[in-house]
Amino acid sequence: MSSLAIIIIIVLSATLIYVWAKCQSLQKEVHSKENKENELKKLALVLQNINAYFLLIDKDFVVCDTNYYSLNRLPVQVGGVTKRVGDLLHCRNAIAAGECGQHEQCKLCCIRASIGKAFYKKASFKNLEASMKLLSEDEMTVTPCDVSVSGTYLNIHGQDYMVLTVYDVTELKNVQRLLTIEKEHSISAEKLKSAFIANMSHEVRTPLNAIVGFTNLLIGEGADEIEPEEKAAMIEIVNNNNELLLKLVNDVLEISRLDSGNLSFDIKEHNVTKIIKEIYVTYQALIQPSLCFILELDETVSLPVNIDCFRFTQVISNFLNNANKFTKEGTITLGCRIYKEHQEVCVYVKDTGKGIDDKELMMIFDRFYKTDEFEQGSGLGLSISKVIIERLAGRIEVHSEVGKGSCFSVILSLANII
């Protein structure tokens, strides 16, 4: 083989090796490019589906890049993103002012203030919580939401940027609010329970002390020496306190059933005029003889109302008992009037008794509250009455003046239009 042939073979071999090496290099570059593209695609998918907004903004609050459009399945703007943060997120203040940062409330925005401070200090911030009201894309719906915003300061090619990460924490905040409310309710319930037990102990002890004390005197040593008149007086005291204790127990059971919803109501249409007349006849013998008991009622007018007759009578009887207890002289009036303009009927008990101070008027429907601690009673009557009337879709109104008397009214809707 000649020298020329050998040279040609060497050159061809070298060329083949070079081409093979070049092909390998190109193949590696292609694979590397494909891997990079795949990684970019994966990153894009993550950013598109992550449960948070990211916004790359400059010092003028202009959004340079974001996943906002991908998350909301919106087409990216031609020419890239050029909106400011508030404009992009449809902040209600930005819409109202025409541009982000121009509304007077923007000066009070804690998010805007924190971003500006971070740019000034070239620093980052984390987990800034704020409440926002975002306007929908069609500018028709305002959606309140709670967000957590973090900002990371970046310097890219000598320019200041900030990456904002915005998490919607509305659901989490709602859960926290519910837990707080439940906790407050639990604390309130515990306080009410303690107050109830304390009041019950006090109210039960008063008649029980009288019952036990006088019973011991009547059956103990020396009972035979007690005069008949004095013994009769002691027995009457025991009987009165027995009745008081029984009423207290019944009131507690009643209000417990009302609270639990286990107290049944037999609501039917009744003529309230007839019911008031029957109550008046019953109480003519119960009102103190020194008082004038007046009926203000047009018996010829039928006033139909949908009520539980027994429960309604219970409420009016409670008003009359209180009036009889706190009125020493003058009159007690049981009456009824019509509010035709509202299609309502008002049943009232008016007295010329001691009256109630304005401050106490706010508390008389509280459980166990009594305007006079030395007066007998459970302090539950008005509380029970209020719940009953509310269950009958009515309301109670009270007007009182110290030294001149009180007027308790029950307002109910008429069953038929007059």
ZANU-146644 format. One record per residue (C-alpha): x, y, z; residue number from 1. Coordinates in pm, 1 decimal. Layout:
east/north/up/resi
X/Y/Z/NUM
...
***
This chain:
east/north/up/resi
0.0/0.0/0.0/1
135.3/334.3/-98.5/2
197.5/619.0/139.6/3
-82.8/818.7/-26.4/4
-338.5/547.5/46.3/5
-231.7/533.6/408.8/6
-267.5/911.1/443.8/7
-614.1/901.1/287.3/8
-723.6/624.7/527.1/9
-594.6/820.1/829.0/10
-770.1/1139.9/716.4/11
-1099.1/953.0/658.5/12
-1073.2/783.1/996.6/13
-1005.5/1112.6/1170.1/14
-1299.3/1269.9/987.6/15
-1531.2/987.3/1090.7/16
-1416.7/1012.7/1451.8/17
-1471.4/1390.6/1446.2/18
-1817.4/1353.7/1292.2/19
-1908.9/1082.8/1543.5/20
-1787.7/1299.4/1834.6/21
-1977.7/1596.8/1696.2/22
-2293.6/1391.0/1662.9/23
-2257.7/1273.0/2021.8/24
-2207.9/1631.5/2135.8/25
-2511.6/1750.8/1939.1/26
-2716.3/1461.2/2075.7/27
-2619.2/1557.0/2430.4/28
-2711.2/1919.3/2360.6/29
-3050.8/1811.5/2223.5/30
-3114.1/1591.2/2528.9/31
-3001.0/1870.3/2757.4/32
-3230.4/2116.0/2582.9/33
-3521.7/1871.3/2604.9/34
-3451.8/1816.0/2973.6/35
-3446.6/2190.7/3033.5/36
-3769.3/2232.3/2840.1/37
-3928.2/1951.2/3040.9/38
-3811.7/2106.4/3364.3/39
-3950.6/2443.0/3254.7/40
-4279.1/2276.9/3162.3/41
-4294.3/2107.8/3502.3/42
-4218.4/2439.2/3675.0/43
-4484.0/2611.5/3465.0/44
-4739.1/2344.7/3560.8/45
-4654.1/2387.0/3927.6/46
-4689.0/2764.8/3906.1/47
-5011.7/2732.0/3709.7/48
-5171.4/2499.6/3964.5/49
-5022.6/2612.8/4294.1/50
-5287.9/2738.0/4536.6/51
-5138.4/3087.1/4556.0/52
-5064.4/3386.0/4336.0/53
-4709.3/3494.0/4271.6/54
-4639.9/3836.5/4129.5/55
-4301.8/3975.4/4024.9/56
-4335.0/4353.4/4061.3/57
-4108.2/4654.4/4024.9/58
-4083.6/4962.0/4246.2/59
-4381.4/5120.7/4068.1/60
-4597.9/4821.0/4164.0/61
-4615.5/4715.0/3798.5/62
-4652.8/4336.4/3760.8/63
-4374.4/4200.0/3541.8/64
-4470.6/3833.0/3566.5/65
-4744.3/3634.0/3739.6/66
-4937.4/3308.3/3745.3/67
-5263.6/3501.5/3791.7/68
-5382.5/3433.9/3438.3/69
-5295.8/3064.0/3447.6/70
-5471.0/3011.0/3780.2/71
-5785.7/3183.9/3658.7/72
-5778.8/3017.2/3313.7/73
-5741.2/3355.5/3145.1/74
-5542.1/3438.5/2827.8/75
-5216.9/3620.6/2892.9/76
-5219.4/3980.3/2773.6/77
-5047.0/4056.7/2444.6/78
-4720.7/4233.1/2512.3/79
-4689.7/4089.1/2859.0/80
-4828.6/4201.8/3193.2/81
-4823.8/4576.8/3245.2/82
-5089.8/4620.8/3512.9/83
-5024.2/4730.1/3866.8/84
-5101.8/4493.1/4154.5/85
-5438.9/4646.3/4243.6/86
-5547.5/4666.3/3879.9/87
-5455.2/4303.9/3816.7/88
-5637.8/4173.3/4124.3/89
-5938.5/4401.1/4058.1/90
-5904.4/4577.7/4391.9/91
-6228.0/4768.0/4448.6/92
-6044.3/5089.3/4539.6/93
-5828.8/5065.0/4226.4/94
-6138.9/5023.3/4009.3/95
-6312.3/5316.2/4179.6/96
-6011.0/5547.0/4135.9/97
-5929.5/5423.3/3784.4/98
-5577.7/5314.9/3875.7/99
-5399.4/5129.2/4153.6/100
-5258.7/5364.4/4416.1/101
-5477.0/5663.1/4330.1/102
-5762.4/5603.2/4573.9/103
-5751.5/5790.0/4906.7/104
-5786.5/5457.5/5090.2/105
-5464.6/5331.2/4926.9/106
-5268.5/5540.4/5176.9/107
-5419.7/5329.1/5453.2/108
-5354.4/4994.5/5281.6/109
-5120.6/4789.9/5503.3/110
-5010.1/4568.5/5211.5/111
-4910.5/4866.3/4996.3/112
-4728.9/5027.3/5291.0/113
-4536.0/4705.1/5365.6/114
-4426.4/4664.2/5001.7/115
-4307.2/5025.0/4986.1/116
-4113.8/4983.7/5310.9/117
-3955.7/4658.9/5188.3/118
-3836.6/4825.0/4867.1/119
-3694.8/5118.3/5065.2/120
-3503.5/4889.2/5303.9/121
-3419.3/4635.5/5030.6/122
-3560.1/4369.7/5261.9/123
-3824.7/4100.2/5260.9/124
-4136.9/4046.8/5473.1/125
-4345.9/3741.5/5559.4/126
-4703.9/3643.0/5638.6/127
-4870.3/3981.8/5640.1/128
-5240.8/3916.8/5698.2/129
-5500.4/4153.0/5559.7/130
-5864.5/4166.5/5458.3/131
-5935.4/4257.0/5098.0/132
-6242.8/4318.3/4884.8/133
-6180.3/4208.9/4528.3/134
-6401.9/4302.0/4237.0/135
-6488.3/4028.1/3988.4/136
-6368.9/4035.0/3626.2/137
-6709.8/4162.0/3510.1/138
-6701.6/4427.6/3786.0/139
-7039.9/4307.2/3913.0/140
-6948.9/4120.0/4231.9/141
-6738.7/4226.9/4529.5/142
-6588.2/3928.9/4710.8/143
-6445.8/3980.3/5061.2/144
-6146.6/3762.3/5136.3/145
-5858.5/3724.8/5379.5/146
-5506.4/3695.0/5240.9/147
-5158.2/3624.6/5369.1/148
-4889.8/3811.7/5171.0/149
-4515.0/3754.0/5172.9/150
-4260.7/3955.7/4978.4/151
-3904.7/3862.2/4875.9/152
-3671.7/4141.7/4764.6/153
-3461.6/4074.7/4450.4/154
-3199.3/4274.1/4261.9/155
-3188.0/4168.3/3897.6/156
-2932.2/4339.7/3670.5/157
-2918.6/4635.7/3909.0/158
-3297.3/4675.7/3919.7/159
-3514.1/4635.9/4231.9/160
-3792.9/4378.4/4219.1/161
-4019.6/4207.7/4467.6/162
-4174.5/3861.2/4442.4/163
-4512.6/3868.0/4615.8/164
-4677.0/3543.8/4722.5/165
-5047.0/3583.1/4798.8/166
-5232.8/3302.9/4978.1/167
-5610.5/3304.1/5014.4/168
-5668.1/3217.4/5382.2/169
-6038.4/3307.4/5390.6/170
-6152.6/2955.0/5473.9/171
-5890.4/2919.5/5746.8/172
-5989.5/3255.5/5897.1/173
-6357.5/3160.7/5887.8/174
-6277.8/2841.5/6078.3/175
-6076.7/3043.2/6331.4/176
-6365.1/3288.7/6372.3/177
-6609.9/3003.9/6428.9/178
-6378.8/2848.1/6686.8/179
-6347.3/3185.0/6862.8/180
-6725.5/3226.8/6869.1/181
-6771.3/2874.1/7000.0/182
-6512.4/2941.3/7269.1/183
-6687.6/3264.5/7370.9/184
-7020.8/3083.8/7377.3/185
-6867.8/2810.8/7589.8/186
-6730.3/3066.1/7835.5/187
-7064.2/3251.9/7839.7/188
-7252.1/2927.2/7895.9/189
-7022.3/2841.8/8186.3/190
-7077.9/3186.3/8338.8/191
-7454.3/3151.7/8294.8/192
-7439.9/2809.0/8453.9/193
-7247.9/2943.2/8754.3/194
-7485.2/3238.8/8787.0/195
-7785.6/3007.1/8759.2/196
-7657.2/2776.7/9034.0/197
-7574.4/3073.8/9259.1/198
-7917.7/3231.4/9205.2/199
-8097.7/2899.7/9250.4/200
-7913.4/2837.6/9576.3/201
-8014.5/3179.8/9703.3/202
-8378.4/3161.4/9588.8/203
-8430.6/2807.2/9720.8/204
-8262.4/2878.2/10054.1/205
-8496.7/3167.2/10142.3/206
-8829.2/2972.2/10153.0/207
-8655.0/2655.0/10266.9/208
-8512.4/2829.6/10573.0/209
-8859.4/2948.8/10667.7/210
-9011.6/2604.0/10613.6/211
-8743.6/2422.2/10814.7/212
-8729.1/2685.1/11089.5/213
-9100.7/2707.4/11162.2/214
-9153.0/2331.2/11116.8/215
-8890.2/2265.1/11384.5/216
-9070.3/2506.3/11615.7/217
-9405.1/2336.4/11552.2/218
-9280.4/1980.9/11618.2/219
-8990.0/2041.1/11852.0/220
-8964.0/2071.2/12224.3/221
-9197.3/2333.9/12361.9/222
-9440.3/2306.0/12071.3/223
-9722.9/2244.8/12318.7/224
-9658.3/2580.9/12480.0/225
-9717.9/2775.2/12155.8/226
-10046.5/2967.0/12155.5/227
-10305.6/2848.3/11895.6/228
-10307.4/3186.1/11718.0/229
-9927.1/3189.2/11696.8/230
-9925.9/2827.5/11578.9/231
-10179.4/2908.4/11304.9/232
-9961.4/3198.7/11190.5/233
-9655.0/2969.5/11172.5/234
-9848.2/2708.5/10973.6/235
-9959.3/2979.9/10727.6/236
-9597.4/3092.9/10685.3/237
-9489.1/2732.9/10614.9/238
-9770.9/2687.5/10360.8/239
-9690.0/3016.7/10186.6/240
-9322.3/2923.7/10156.5/241
-9417.5/2575.7/10034.0/242
-9614.4/2740.1/9754.3/243
-9327.1/2978.6/9682.3/244
-9078.2/2692.0/9663.7/245
-9310.1/2488.2/9441.4/246
-9356.5/2786.8/9208.5/247
-8979.7/2836.3/9189.9/248
-8926.1/2471.2/9093.1/249
-9206.7/2490.0/8835.8/250
-9062.3/2812.1/8687.6/251
-8716.9/2657.6/8657.4/252
-8859.9/2347.5/8487.4/253
-9069.6/2567.2/8258.8/254
-8783.3/2786.5/8144.6/255
-8567.7/2476.4/8095.5/256
-8833.5/2326.7/7867.1/257
-8865.3/2657.4/7680.6/258
-8488.3/2670.9/7623.8/259
-8473.2/2313.2/7500.1/260
-8777.6/2354.3/7276.9/261
-8957.5/2070.3/7454.6/262
-9247.7/2286.9/7573.3/263
-9536.3/2228.6/7334.2/264
-9765.4/2509.9/7218.1/265
-10124.9/2455.8/7108.2/266
-10163.0/2757.0/6879.9/267
-10514.1/2820.0/6749.9/268
-10727.2/3117.0/6654.3/269
-10889.7/3272.1/6964.1/270
-11093.8/3583.2/7032.6/271
-10861.2/3780.9/7255.7/272
-11153.9/3997.2/7375.0/273
-11316.5/3692.8/7533.9/274
-10989.4/3578.2/7696.6/275
-10927.9/3921.6/7852.9/276
-11282.4/3932.4/7996.0/277
-11231.1/3586.8/8153.2/278
-10899.0/3695.0/8307.3/279
-11063.7/4009.1/8445.6/280
-11343.6/3810.0/8610.4/281
-11089.4/3572.9/8769.5/282
-10870.1/3851.1/8908.8/283
-11152.4/4059.8/9053.2/284
-11127.2/3840.6/9361.3/285
-10745.0/3836.9/9365.1/286
-10661.1/4206.5/9336.4/287
-10612.0/4382.9/9669.7/288
-10942.0/4529.3/9797.3/289
-10773.6/4867.3/9845.4/290
-10710.1/4893.2/9469.1/291
-10956.0/4980.4/9194.6/292
-10944.8/4712.4/8921.2/293
-11051.0/4857.1/8584.3/294
-11135.2/4684.8/8255.0/295
-11082.7/4885.2/7934.4/296
-11236.7/4668.2/7663.8/297
-11495.0/4690.6/7389.0/298
-11660.7/4351.9/7428.2/299
-11858.5/4395.7/7106.4/300
-11543.4/4383.7/6892.0/301
-11401.4/4042.6/6804.2/302
-11020.8/4039.8/6790.2/303
-10892.1/3710.6/6640.7/304
-10532.4/3615.9/6719.0/305
-10334.6/3294.2/6673.7/306
-10213.9/3203.2/7021.6/307
-10187.0/2929.7/7279.9/308
-10466.7/3040.3/7512.1/309
-10313.5/2885.9/7826.1/310
-9967.4/3038.9/7765.1/311
-10110.8/3379.8/7677.1/312
-10320.9/3377.7/7995.6/313
-10005.6/3280.4/8189.1/314
-9825.6/3594.4/8064.5/315
-10112.2/3836.7/8137.7/316
-10158.7/3674.6/8480.8/317
-9789.8/3732.6/8554.2/318
-9829.3/4101.9/8465.0/319
-10134.5/4129.0/8694.2/320
-9957.9/3951.8/8982.3/321
-9664.4/4192.5/8957.9/322
-9896.5/4493.5/8941.2/323
-10086.4/4368.1/9247.0/324
-9758.9/4310.9/9432.6/325
-9599.6/4651.1/9362.9/326
-9908.5/4876.3/9376.9/327
-10012.0/4994.0/9722.5/328
-10283.5/5242.0/9622.0/329
-10462.0/5364.7/9312.0/330
-10563.9/5149.5/9016.4/331
-10474.2/4847.1/8808.8/332
-10610.0/4847.9/8454.5/333
-10645.4/4550.6/8221.6/334
-10721.7/4661.4/7868.5/335
-10690.9/4615.0/7496.0/336
-10650.7/4844.5/7195.8/337
-10615.3/4794.8/6819.7/338
-10338.0/4926.3/6595.5/339
-10528.3/4915.4/6268.0/340
-10244.1/5061.2/6063.0/341
-10023.0/4764.3/6157.8/342
-10303.7/4509.2/6193.7/343
-10199.9/4444.1/6552.5/344
-10370.2/4414.1/6889.1/345
-10219.5/4542.8/7214.7/346
-10315.5/4384.2/7548.5/347
-10187.4/4584.2/7845.3/348
-10173.4/4588.3/8224.8/349
-10130.2/4936.3/8368.0/350
-10082.6/5028.4/8734.9/351
-10016.9/5326.8/8959.3/352
-9749.5/5145.5/9156.9/353
-9389.4/5222.6/9249.0/354
-9263.2/5217.2/8889.1/355
-8927.3/5100.1/8753.6/356
-8608.8/5298.9/8705.3/357
-8481.1/5334.9/8346.7/358
-8162.9/5143.1/8429.4/359
-8361.0/4852.5/8569.8/360
-8592.6/4841.5/8267.5/361
-8299.7/4698.7/8069.6/362
-8265.4/4408.3/8315.9/363
-8615.4/4311.3/8428.6/364
-8637.1/4032.0/8168.9/365
-8309.2/3878.1/8284.3/366
-8341.2/3552.3/8472.8/367
-8360.6/3577.8/8852.2/368
-8354.8/3958.6/8834.8/369
-8580.7/4125.5/9090.4/370
-8628.2/4501.4/9137.1/371
-8674.4/4438.1/9508.8/372
-8474.8/4155.3/9664.6/373
-8701.0/4156.5/9969.7/374
-9013.5/4082.1/9764.3/375
-9115.1/3719.0/9731.0/376
-9082.1/3564.3/9387.2/377
-8846.0/3362.3/9170.6/378
-8737.6/3642.9/8939.9/379
-8821.8/3418.3/8644.4/380
-9175.3/3529.1/8559.7/381
-9089.4/3808.0/8314.1/382
-8814.0/3600.9/8155.0/383
-9060.8/3317.2/8091.9/384
-9321.7/3563.7/7965.1/385
-9078.8/3711.6/7714.2/386
-8989.3/3370.3/7569.8/387
-9357.4/3269.0/7547.4/388
-9460.5/3583.2/7359.9/389
-9166.4/3549.7/7122.0/390
-9279.6/3191.5/7050.6/391
-9624.6/3337.3/6973.0/392
-9459.5/3573.0/6719.3/393
-9532.1/3877.5/6934.8/394
-9339.1/4124.6/7146.5/395
-9351.5/4282.2/7491.7/396
-9322.7/4657.5/7548.3/397
-9274.2/4828.5/7884.6/398
-9326.0/5191.3/7984.8/399
-9263.3/5298.1/8342.7/400
-9196.0/5601.4/8556.9/401
-9073.3/5585.9/8913.9/402
-9346.0/5685.0/9157.1/403
-9617.7/5691.7/8891.0/404
-9652.3/5331.9/8775.9/405
-9584.6/5092.1/8490.0/406
-9754.6/4959.9/8178.6/407
-9669.1/4614.2/8039.8/408
-9803.6/4545.0/7689.4/409
-9820.4/4239.3/7467.1/410
-9835.3/4315.5/7093.3/411
-9972.0/4041.4/6864.7/412
-10068.0/4029.2/6498.4/413
-10436.6/3996.1/6417.3/414
-10532.5/3668.7/6252.5/415
-10768.9/3837.8/6006.2/416
-10765.5/4183.0/5852.0/417
-11023.3/4416.2/6005.6/418
***
